[in-house]
Amino acid sequence: MIKQWTAFLFFLAMLSGGRMQAFAEQAADAGSYYPGIVSYIVKEAGGSRVFMAKDTGRCIQPASLTKILTALMAIESGKLDQEVLITSQATSVEPSKAGFKPGDRLLLSDLVKAAMVSSSNDAAFAIAIHLSGSVEKFVTAMNFRAKKIGMKNSTFTNPAGFDKGVYAGNISTAEDLLTLTEYAIRNSTFNDIAQLESALLTELNTRRFILLKTHNKLLARYPYAVGIKTGFTRSAGKCLIARARKENRDMLLVMLNAQGDRWLLAEEMFERAFAQQSGKKSDYAVNGVGAGTGSSWKR
């Protein structure tokens, strides 16, 4: 009877928010693979299986991964065809920037591409001002939307991912960012934009073209990568949310504050996960030094 009662309590805990903790325990042995990453999780998209995880509930600055929520809110607004007036407030932010000028006009859809593809901070601020009238009001909407999506331990202070000065306190967790990403990839427009390697924008006043290229080097070097977003600040370190598809298998990775080559780390983590999922050794060779192994990794 005691064993049955214990099992029942465990089942209730899993249903009431213990899901990721149980996942982390399930994949706890994988934490030692990557001591140079503060927090990470690799999980099958849309499924329940976690292949590796470490400190998924730890609050960390997400840097430009914040822009996933900003972009998603723009997409869900139904206003992608609207023209957006670029204000001086949007252009006065720190780089990375697309180089917009006050008075420029662009489609909201182009600003979403700029925010996602080249991580343009001016685009993120322009989105916020257009949709809500001010950055402050948009941030309020961001935090409300995050909670509705199921992000329980995140607080956003701006639409771009700044985490210093007046924007201190912009934080999230690997668990929350995974929740956001799994929600976002249900949207086909988001998926189309998240996998772009470049974007050609049009400034509508002058018909000037603006070519932006992705910061996500994983798209070029790992043949199974299909997006999604990079991030970096000095406080946040190197961050990445990535998606990969291989042989009808679909995998998501969230990596926060990584030391070393995040692209190499992501390749290796994906290949480990795919190998675990299929039960077969990988025939894909990751070039370089394996994380925490001191040798080239090939399975």
N, C-alpha and C positions, 0 to 999 in steps of 0.2 A: 504493500500500500504506500509506504514511504517513497519507494522508487517511482511508483506511478505519479504520485503528487509532485515529486521533484521534476519528472519529465514534463508534467503539465505546466509547471511554473516556468521552466525553460522555454517552452513553446510560447507562452504569453510574452516573455521577455523579447523573444525574437520578433513578435508581431508589434511590439510597442517601442521600437526604436533601437533595439539591440542588434539590428541586422548587420550593420557595418562592423561592430565590435566582434560579432561572431565570425564575420568574414575575415577580419584581421587575424583572429586566433587560428582560423582554418589555414591561413597563408603565412603564419608567423615565422616559419622556418625560412621563408624567402627574404626576410628583413636583413639577414646577414649578407646577402648578395651585394647590397648596395649601401654601404655605410656612408658614402659621400652624398646621399640624397636625404634631406631632412624628413620628407614625407612623400609617400607615393602609393599608388594603387593601380593594379592592372586587372581588368575585369572584362568578361565577355559582354558585348553590347546587348542590352535587352534581356540578358539572362541573369542567373544568380551566382554563377561561379566566379570567384576571385582567385587569381593565380599567384599574386604576391601583393603584400601590403605592409605599410609601416606608418605608424602614427597618423592614421587617416583623420583623426579628430582634432589634431593639433592646429591651433589658430596661427596662420602665417599670412604675410602679405602676398596677394596673388598677382601683383603687378598688372600687366596688360591682359591677363586672363579675364580681368574685369570686363573687358570690351565684349566678351561673349554675351553677357547679359545686356549690355547697351545695344549691341547689334540685334539681338533677339527681340528686344522691346520695339525697336524700329520696324523690324519685319512684321511683328504682330500688330503694329498700329494700323496697317492697311494703307499707309500713306507713302509707299515707296516711290510713287510717280510724282509726288509733290516737289516743287522747286524749293530749295533751302537758301536763304540769304546768309552768307557768312559774315559774322559780326567780328568786331575787334577783340571781343573777349575770347572768341574761339581761336583766333590766330595768335594770341599772346601767350599761349601755353608753351611749355618746354617741348623739345623734340622727344620722340620722333614726330615729324610733321610732314604733311603732303605738300605744304607750301602754298596754301590758300591765302588770298588777300581779302581784307575787309571789302565788302561789296560784291564779291564773287557770288555766283549762283550755280548750284549744282543740284542734281536730283538726289533725293534722300537715298535712293538705291546705290548711287555712286559713293555716298559718304559711308554707307555700311561696308561696301567693298574696301574703301580706304582704311577704315578702322580694323577690319579683319585681316586684310591681306598685308598691308605695310604697317599696321599698328599705329596709324596716324592719330595723334592726340587731338589735333585740331578738328579732325572729322568727328571724333567722339564727343567733343564739347559742342560742336555745331549740331549734332543730332539731339543732344540734351536740350539745348536752347530752343531748337525748332519744335520739338515735341511737347515741352512743358513750359516754355516761356522763360525759364531760368534754370541754371545748373542745380540750384538748391531744390527746386520743386521736382526736378527729374530724379535727383538722388533719393528723395522721399518715395517717389514711385518705384525706383529700383529696389529699395529695401522691402517695400510692400510686395512687389512681384517675386522677389527672392523667397520670401516666407511662403507665398502661395505655391511656388514650385516645390518647396520642401527643403530649402536651405536653412537649416536651424541655427547655425553658428557663424553666420556671415554678416558683416556690416560694411556697407559701401559708403564712401565719402565723396566720390566723384566718378564720372563716367569713363575715365581713362585708365585708372589704376595707380595714380600718384599716391604716395604713402608718407610724405613728409610735410612739415609745416601745417598749414590749415587743412591739409588732407590726411593728416595722421589718423590712424585707426581704421584704414581700409584693409579689412582682413577677411579671410575665408579659411576653409579646410579642404583637404583632398576629397573628403566624403561629400561635402557640399558641392564642390566643383564637378564631381562625377555626377551628382544628381542633376545639376544644371545642364551638363553636356548630354546626358541621356534624354533629358527633356528636349533640348535643342535639336538633336539629330532626328527627331520625329518630324521636323519641318524641312521640306524639300528645298525651299529657297535658302535656308541656312546652310544646308549641305552643299548646295551648288557653290555658294560663296566661300565656305570654309576650306574647300579643296583647290581654290584658285592659286596659281603660281604667279600670276600678274593680273593687273586690272588697268584698263584704259578708261579714264574719266574724261568728261567733257564739261568745261566751264561754259555755261550757257550764254553769258553776255558776249564773249569774244569768240566762242567756239574753239577755244584753246584746249588742246589735248594734254592730259597729265597721265604719264605712264608710271605705275607703281609696281614694285616687285615684292614678293613675299620675303619675310624674315625667316620663314620656316624651311630650313635647309633639309629637314627630314624628307620633304616631298621629292627632292631631287636625288637623294642618296639611298632611300629605302623604297624598293619598288612596290611595296604593299601599302604604303602610307596614303591616306586620303584626307588629310587635314589634321588638326583644326586650328590651334592658336599657340603662339609663343608669348613669353613675358619676361621682362627683366627690369629690375631696379637694383640699386646697391643694397637696399635693405632686404628685398625679396630674393635676390640671387637669380639664378637661371631657372625659369619655370616653363612648363610645356604641358599642354593637353593635346594628345595625338590619338588618331584613329587609324587602324590598319585592317585591311581585309585580305585574307589568304585562303584560297580553296573553300569558298563559301563559309568561312569563319570570320567573325567580326569582333574586333577587340578595341577597348578603350584604355588609355593610359593617362594618369594625372601624375605629374612630377613637380614638386615644389622645392625650391632652394637646393639645386643640384650643383655639386662641385665637379669640375672636369667637363668632358665633352658630352653634352646632353643628347646630341644626335646619336653618338655611338651607344650611349646608355639606353636610349629608347629602342634602337635596333635590337640590341641584345635582350632587353626585357620582353619585347614583342616576340622574338624568336623562342625564348624560353617558354613563354606562355602558349604559343602555338604548338610547340612540341609537347607540352603537358596536355593540351587539349586533345591532340590527335593521338597521343601515345606513340608517336613516331619521332625518330631523330630528324632534326632539321638539316636540310641540304644547303642552307643559306649560310655563307661565311661572313661573319662580322669582322671587318678589317680594323685592327687596332688592339688595344689592351683591354681585356675583359675587366669589368668593374670588380675590384676586390680580389681578382684572381692572379694578377701579375703576369698573365700570358694571353696570347691570342685565343679567342673563343670560337670554337666551331663544333657544332653538334651534328 
